[in-house]
Amino acid sequence: MTTIKIGDRCKCTSPLLTDIFWGRVEKLYSLSALVSVDTYQEKDAEKVLELNKRLIVSIATIEQPEKEDTQRNN
């Protein structure tokens, strides 16, 4: 299990969106994190903008990608 830290760029899911998204961890809570969304599917664009590109997501739904994936998607 990897440790999620503030500033990490991660792949996430949320019941509010229909597909995965990429974002940067802004704040950590005991079982969740505030994520600033930076890459998302076009079909989720309206909802992401409505949420001001920020979501609270469960730590369990956050995947920390391999280093190559992070560099490729920046």
Backbone as CSV, one residue per row, in Angstrom:
resi,resn,N_x,N_y,N_z,CA_x,CA_y,CA_z,C_x,C_y,C_z
1,MET,0.846,-1.192,0.000,0.000,0.000,0.000,0.883,1.244,0.000
2,THR,0.597,2.145,-0.899,1.369,3.380,-0.959,0.717,4.438,-0.081
3,THR,1.521,5.346,0.372,1.024,6.430,1.206,0.726,7.634,0.328
4,ILE,-0.474,8.144,0.431,-0.875,9.329,-0.319,-0.410,10.554,0.460
5,LYS,0.193,11.497,-0.248,0.685,12.720,0.390,0.106,13.942,-0.324
6,ILE,0.071,15.061,0.367,-0.358,16.319,-0.239,0.594,16.638,-1.384
7,GLY,0.031,17.009,-2.519,0.823,17.322,-3.706,0.944,16.170,-4.683
8,ASP,0.585,14.947,-4.267,0.653,13.793,-5.166,-0.371,13.935,-6.288
9,ARG,0.020,13.552,-7.484,-0.903,13.511,-8.626,-1.377,12.074,-8.746
10,CYS,-2.677,11.863,-8.688,-3.234,10.522,-8.619,-4.420,10.348,-9.555
11,LYS,-4.708,9.080,-9.825,-5.881,8.699,-10.603,-6.972,8.341,-9.596
12,CYS,-8.178,8.891,-9.784,-9.255,8.721,-8.807,-10.571,8.351,-9.483
13,THR,-11.491,7.899,-8.658,-12.876,7.712,-9.085,-13.776,8.375,-8.050
14,SER,-14.973,8.729,-8.486,-15.958,9.333,-7.593,-17.347,8.944,-8.082
15,PRO,-18.273,8.706,-7.161,-19.643,8.414,-7.596,-20.306,9.612,-8.286
16,LEU,-19.732,10.793,-8.134,-20.291,11.986,-8.776,-19.952,12.073,-10.260
17,LEU,-18.902,11.360,-10.675,-18.468,11.392,-12.075,-18.641,10.013,-12.691
18,THR,-18.748,9.967,-14.014,-18.993,8.692,-14.686,-17.722,7.924,-15.013
19,ASP,-16.576,8.576,-14.975,-15.326,7.921,-15.359,-14.196,8.346,-14.427
20,ILE,-13.020,7.750,-14.624,-11.863,8.115,-13.809,-11.404,9.529,-14.137
21,PHE,-10.663,10.113,-13.216,-10.086,11.435,-13.447,-8.737,11.504,-12.749
22,TRP,-7.937,12.472,-13.155,-6.629,12.720,-12.547,-6.699,14.015,-11.778
23,GLY,-6.022,14.045,-10.646,-5.999,15.268,-9.863,-4.831,15.286,-8.896
24,ARG,-4.676,16.411,-8.232,-3.597,16.596,-7.265,-4.213,16.718,-5.870
25,VAL,-3.652,15.976,-4.915,-4.151,15.977,-3.541,-3.825,17.324,-2.894
26,GLU,-4.871,18.014,-2.422,-4.699,19.313,-1.763,-4.722,19.201,-0.247
27,LYS,-5.567,18.302,0.277,-5.706,18.171,1.720,-6.092,16.738,2.046
28,LEU,-5.575,16.230,3.152,-5.889,14.876,3.591,-6.753,14.906,4.843
29,TYR,-7.724,14.004,4.877,-8.562,13.790,6.048,-8.315,12.353,6.490
30,SER,-9.002,11.868,7.504,-8.720,10.528,8.013,-8.982,9.428,6.978
31,LEU,-10.081,9.495,6.249,-10.407,8.458,5.266,-10.671,9.011,3.870
32,SER,-10.399,10.288,3.670,-10.665,10.910,2.372,-9.637,11.994,2.081
33,ALA,-9.746,12.551,0.876,-8.820,13.603,0.461,-9.555,14.606,-0.418
34,LEU,-9.125,15.850,-0.346,-9.601,16.888,-1.250,-8.678,16.867,-2.456
35,VAL,-9.258,16.657,-3.635,-8.473,16.528,-4.861,-8.864,17.634,-5.832
36,SER,-7.869,18.302,-6.369,-8.060,19.312,-7.403,-7.989,18.599,-8.752
37,VAL,-9.092,18.561,-9.468,-9.200,17.809,-10.719,-8.504,18.565,-11.846
38,ASP,-7.604,17.870,-12.570,-6.947,18.541,-13.697,-7.131,17.827,-15.030
39,THR,-7.452,16.542,-15.021,-7.699,15.810,-16.262,-8.942,14.944,-16.060
40,TYR,-9.912,15.074,-16.964,-11.167,14.346,-16.827,-11.758,14.090,-18.204
41,GLN,-12.748,13.221,-18.253,-13.412,12.880,-19.500,-14.376,13.997,-19.899
42,GLU,-14.520,14.201,-21.178,-15.392,15.262,-21.702,-16.825,15.128,-21.178
43,LYS,-17.303,13.895,-21.041,-18.680,13.701,-20.574,-18.884,14.158,-19.127
44,ASP,-17.789,14.309,-18.360,-17.871,14.782,-16.980,-17.580,16.277,-16.841
45,ALA,-17.326,16.961,-17.935,-16.884,18.361,-17.896,-17.864,19.267,-17.144
46,GLU,-19.137,19.155,-17.430,-20.126,20.027,-16.788,-20.124,19.838,-15.270
47,LYS,-20.109,18.591,-14.824,-20.129,18.303,-13.383,-18.839,18.775,-12.709
48,VAL,-17.690,18.559,-13.357,-16.404,18.990,-12.795,-16.391,20.507,-12.634
49,LEU,-16.858,21.223,-13.631,-16.901,22.686,-13.542,-17.889,23.156,-12.475
50,GLU,-19.006,22.457,-12.349,-19.998,22.769,-11.319,-19.393,22.614,-9.914
51,LEU,-18.481,21.662,-9.775,-17.816,21.404,-8.492,-16.530,22.220,-8.327
52,ASN,-16.329,23.197,-9.205,-15.136,24.057,-9.167,-13.832,23.263,-9.239
53,LYS,-13.874,22.158,-9.968,-12.705,21.301,-10.197,-12.088,20.767,-8.903
54,ARG,-12.912,20.579,-7.874,-12.434,20.037,-6.603,-13.454,19.033,-6.083
55,LEU,-12.964,17.883,-5.627,-13.829,16.848,-5.079,-13.204,16.258,-3.826
56,ILE,-14.061,15.820,-2.923,-13.623,15.016,-1.787,-13.821,13.569,-2.223
57,VAL,-12.746,12.784,-2.165,-12.829,11.382,-2.574,-12.297,10.484,-1.465
58,SER,-12.794,9.278,-1.433,-12.325,8.285,-0.475,-10.883,7.901,-0.797
59,ILE,-10.074,7.736,0.232,-8.685,7.297,0.042,-8.663,5.960,-0.704
60,ALA,-9.682,5.126,-0.473,-9.737,3.808,-1.112,-9.881,3.898,-2.629
61,THR,-10.370,5.024,-3.146,-10.572,5.159,-4.597,-9.405,5.845,-5.292
62,ILE,-8.365,6.184,-4.538,-7.214,6.879,-5.112,-6.138,5.868,-5.479
63,GLU,-5.682,5.935,-6.731,-4.565,5.109,-7.192,-3.376,6.013,-7.431
64,GLN,-2.260,5.669,-6.816,-1.050,6.439,-7.072,-0.342,5.772,-8.244
65,PRO,-0.213,6.470,-9.367,0.364,5.858,-10.565,1.868,5.674,-10.462
66,GLU,2.373,4.850,-11.372,3.822,4.700,-11.489,4.421,6.034,-11.886
67,LYS,5.680,6.243,-11.610,6.356,7.509,-11.902,6.242,7.886,-13.381
68,GLU,6.355,6.896,-14.285,6.276,7.183,-15.722,4.903,7.727,-16.092
69,ASP,3.820,7.180,-15.480,2.465,7.646,-15.761,2.291,9.093,-15.322
70,THR,2.838,9.447,-14.172,2.728,10.811,-13.659,3.412,11.787,-14.594
71,GLN,4.602,11.444,-15.061,5.336,12.329,-15.956,4.634,12.437,-17.300
72,ARG,4.094,11.340,-17.793,3.436,11.323,-19.092,2.184,12.189,-19.093
73,ASN,1.455,12.240,-17.979,0.181,12.949,-17.923,0.282,14.361,-17.375
74,ASN,1.446,14.845,-17.058,1.587,16.218,-16.543,1.450,17.229,-17.639
